[in-house]
Amino acid sequence: LIYHETDATLGPLDEKIVAVVGYGNQGRAQARNMCDSGVDVIVGNREDGSHEQATADGFEVYSIADATARADVVLLLIPDEVQPEIYQRDIGPNLEAGDTLVFASGYNVTYERIDPADGIDVVLVAPRMIGTVVRELYEDGRGAPALLAVEQDASGAAQSRALAVAHAVGATRSGVVETEFETETRTDLMSEQGLFPVFASALLARFEVETEAGVPPAVTLLESYLSREMAHIFEKCATQGIVSQMDLHSQTSQYGQLLGLSEFDREPIREFMRERLAAIDSGEFADEWADEQASGYERLSSLREGYESSEFIETEQATLDAFGLRKD
Ligand code: NAI
């Protein structure tokens, strides 16, 4: 099911106060978009830089507990890792029957880290885009697509309320796909731990092969992704399609791309992805990640340090500086 602009209204949010809990990447973008759409938005945040930012942006800012208590609709936009603890302490006790709790990630519901009371609507509005771009697109009159799901419909209006939130955030300007929390969790985690490692491994493998064969490392890296040509090709893939965008390349390029693709053995990649998906579905990854958090992120730090000190990343960083490509 896909919803567009004409399928939604802000009606279900009439007379309702919407609290955005967490004013970070998603929170700042979604709060500002909803406010500009005409929704009555307040912010719930701990005392930190995000609290100051929300105040500077003109929002009424409360503690997370107070904002939840004042609101009818609560968007939970703090990091997934901290949500269970904050939910238990500040949010759950301040929700009332009939309120709507909106997640932007299926993770904590799928893995039962958060179990909202029966009288609450539990929905998902998950933009498929980083926060800054959710805002930029909205300001441009466009929107980022989003996934929508209903986990618990206590009021009988959960779906229309979720769609109204998606509308206010700008997502219906692009398209909102209705799915389940679990599906959002699976595909989101698969992007991160199935697809991205394959992309990054291809970049690493190319770097290793070409530098071994005498190609200057900076030339390989510029050609691979630092020149942004690859980013522009992906942009065209997203707007024209993978094969159609090939018309923008020479015939030599088209023949080389299609030949390489047809001869490539995808089975090892499929096998890798099946293993990742099995660990996602069984909850093995979620348990491992919970242990990692409890032990102070030791493995995360050592994995990161390992790559940061690799020849590939050191060359990448030096090339960014040498060509003046560094940008926040
Ligand atoms: P973020 O990391 O930008 O969150 C920062 C906010 O959380 C700040 O307001 C900060 O004050 C608050 N915060 C951080 N730690 C806290 C703690 N211990 N106690 C209380 N407040 C705390 O979060 P982000 O990336 O915006 O993610 C929010 C939700 O959106 C998550 O569920 C995430 O999975 C989802 N999401 C994020 C996307 C992204 O582009 N980053 C894309 C789509 C969904």
Residues whose N, C-alpha, C, O or C-beta is under 5 A from the ligand:
A	BS01	NAI	G22 Y23 G24 N25 Q26 G27 N45 R46 D48 S50 L76 L77 I78 P79 D80 V82 A104 S105 P127 M129 I130 G131
